[in-house]
């Protein structure tokens, strides 16, 4: 993961069976295909805001928080979070 994300200046810390999709210049999706809830962090070289725009399924109790240049998420089993950032 580190070598693939290095050109984007992103570090992704997540267990196995967690997928990261990058869309355009300001959107990413993190999908948890595990049967248990997980915690994930993404560290950026520079990030001003991060907003959760969609959670699937809609009733999943997944959370997102931003501290400095780091985004941390708690993602429920078999669910995903769509995030827009600047």
N, C-alpha and C positions, 0 to 999 in steps of 0.2 A: 504494500500500500504506500509506504513512504516514498519509494522510488517513482511510482506512477504519479503521485500527487505533488512531488517536488517542483515541477515546472509551474504549478498553480499556486505555490507557496501555501499549501494546506497540509496539515497533519491530521490524520483521522485515527482516533483510538476507539476501537470497538471489538467486541468478541467476534468469533466466526459466525457465519450465517447472518451477517448484517451487511446490507448493500448501500452504497453511496452512488447517487446519480447526479451529475452536474448538468444544468440546463442554462444556456445563455450565459450572461455575465453576472446574474444576480439571483439565481434560484438553485436550490439543491433539494434532493429527496433522500431521506434515510429510511430504509425498510428493514424491519426486523422479521426474519422468517423463522426465528426460534419459537419454541413452545413456552418460553419463559420471558418475563420482562427483562430488559437490559438497560445499561447506562452507556452513553456514547459521548465523546467530546470531539469537537473539531477546532483546531487552532489555526487561525489565519494570520498572515503577516500584518494585515490591517483590515478591520471591520468596524463600521460605525453602528449599524443596527442589524438586528435579526428578528424577524417576525414569523411566527407560525401562521401559515395561510390555509392549511388544510390538514386534517387528520383522517385517516381511513383505517378501520371503520370510524364513523363519526363519533361513536360513543366511547372510543378508546381514551383512557385517562393518561395520555402521554403529555409530557411537559417539556418546556424549553426555557432555558435561562442563558443570559449573556453576561459575561464578566470580562472586561478588557477586550482582548482579541480572541477570546475563547467562547464557544457556544457549547453548552451541555444540554443533553436530552435524556429523558427517561422514556423509553418506548415500550409499550405493551406488546405481548406476544402477537405475532402475525398481523402487524399493523405498520403504518408508515406515517411520516411527517413530511410535509412540504414546507420549505422555509425560503422566504425572500430576504436578501441581505444587501447592504450597501457598504 
